[in-house]
Amino acid sequence: MPAGDPRPQEYDSDLHTPEEVAVIRRTVSLPESVDSLVRQLAVEGESFSAAVTRLIEAGADAIRGGSRLSYIGSGRSGIPDLGLRADEYLAEIIDEHERKERPQD
């Protein structure tokens, strides 16, 4: 660490935090279940602090909608009542597929 660095020597911020990022030290009480979950989800070699930081950021992104699921499409279908009649449209597709698959009498 650079001379005059206010962080304690034992803090491992250099392992997971770029030097130019300010680090704030907090004491947080966690239930055992959360502690266990963080340890379970930590990447090999990742400190507990780094794992908590990464998991909080991922959770915040998910809540804000920052990490959109890759299989969710966007755009228009051209069908104005698709949201209301989706089950009916799916049933029609399945029925059509089943008719094509049935042996001809």
C-alpha positions as CSV (number, residue, x, y, z in Angstrom):
1,M,0.0,0.0,0.0
2,P,1.2,3.5,-0.7
3,A,2.7,5.5,2.2
4,G,0.0,7.4,4.2
5,D,-2.8,5.0,3.1
6,P,-5.4,5.3,5.8
7,R,-6.5,1.6,5.4
8,P,-5.3,-0.9,8.0
9,Q,-2.5,-3.1,6.8
10,E,-4.6,-6.3,7.2
11,Y,-7.4,-5.1,5.0
12,D,-7.2,-7.0,1.6
13,S,-8.7,-4.3,-0.6
14,D,-5.9,-4.6,-3.1
15,L,-7.2,-8.1,-3.9
16,H,-10.5,-6.9,-5.1
17,T,-10.6,-3.1,-5.2
18,P,-8.8,-0.9,-7.8
19,E,-6.4,1.5,-6.0
20,E,-8.3,4.6,-7.2
21,V,-11.6,3.4,-5.6
22,A,-12.3,4.9,-2.1
23,V,-13.1,2.1,0.4
24,I,-15.4,2.7,3.3
25,R,-15.2,0.3,6.3
26,R,-18.5,-0.8,7.8
27,T,-19.4,-3.2,10.5
28,V,-22.5,-5.2,9.5
29,S,-24.3,-7.9,11.5
30,L,-25.5,-10.8,9.4
31,P,-27.6,-13.8,10.2
32,E,-25.7,-17.1,10.0
33,S,-27.8,-18.0,7.0
34,V,-26.6,-14.9,5.1
35,D,-23.0,-15.5,6.2
36,S,-23.2,-19.0,4.9
37,L,-24.8,-17.9,1.6
38,V,-22.0,-15.4,1.0
39,R,-19.3,-18.0,1.7
40,Q,-21.1,-20.4,-0.6
41,L,-21.4,-17.9,-3.5
42,A,-17.8,-16.5,-3.1
43,V,-15.5,-17.1,-6.0
44,E,-12.4,-19.1,-5.2
45,G,-9.8,-16.7,-3.7
46,E,-12.3,-13.9,-3.2
47,S,-12.4,-12.3,0.2
48,F,-15.6,-12.1,2.2
49,S,-15.8,-8.3,1.6
50,A,-15.3,-8.7,-2.1
51,A,-18.0,-11.4,-2.3
52,V,-20.5,-9.2,-0.3
53,T,-19.7,-6.3,-2.6
54,R,-20.2,-8.3,-5.7
55,L,-23.4,-9.9,-4.5
56,I,-24.9,-6.5,-3.3
57,E,-24.1,-5.0,-6.7
58,A,-25.6,-7.9,-8.6
59,G,-28.8,-7.7,-6.4
60,A,-29.1,-4.0,-6.9
61,D,-28.7,-4.3,-10.6
62,A,-31.4,-7.0,-10.7
63,I,-33.8,-4.9,-8.6
64,R,-33.1,-1.8,-10.8
65,G,-33.6,-3.9,-13.9
66,G,-30.0,-3.4,-14.9
67,S,-29.4,-7.1,-15.7
68,R,-32.1,-8.1,-18.1
69,L,-32.5,-11.8,-18.7
70,S,-31.1,-12.7,-22.1
71,Y,-34.1,-14.8,-23.1
72,I,-36.6,-11.9,-22.6
73,G,-37.4,-10.3,-26.0
74,S,-38.5,-6.8,-26.6
75,G,-40.5,-5.2,-29.4
76,R,-43.9,-5.6,-30.9
77,S,-45.5,-8.8,-32.0
78,G,-48.1,-7.1,-34.2
79,I,-50.8,-8.9,-32.3
80,P,-52.7,-6.2,-30.3
81,D,-54.3,-8.5,-27.7
82,L,-51.4,-10.9,-27.3
83,G,-51.0,-10.2,-23.6
84,L,-54.7,-10.9,-23.0
85,R,-55.0,-14.0,-25.2
86,A,-51.6,-15.6,-25.0
87,D,-52.9,-18.9,-23.6
88,E,-55.4,-19.2,-26.5
89,Y,-52.7,-18.4,-29.1
90,L,-50.4,-21.0,-27.6
91,A,-53.2,-23.6,-27.5
92,E,-53.8,-23.0,-31.2
93,I,-50.1,-23.5,-32.0
94,I,-50.1,-26.8,-30.0
95,D,-53.3,-28.0,-31.6
96,E,-51.9,-27.3,-35.1
97,H,-48.7,-29.1,-34.3
98,E,-50.5,-32.1,-32.9
99,R,-52.7,-32.2,-36.1
100,K,-49.6,-32.3,-38.2
101,E,-48.0,-35.1,-36.1
102,R,-51.1,-37.4,-36.1
103,P,-51.1,-40.2,-38.7
104,Q,-53.6,-39.7,-41.5
105,D,-56.6,-42.1,-41.3
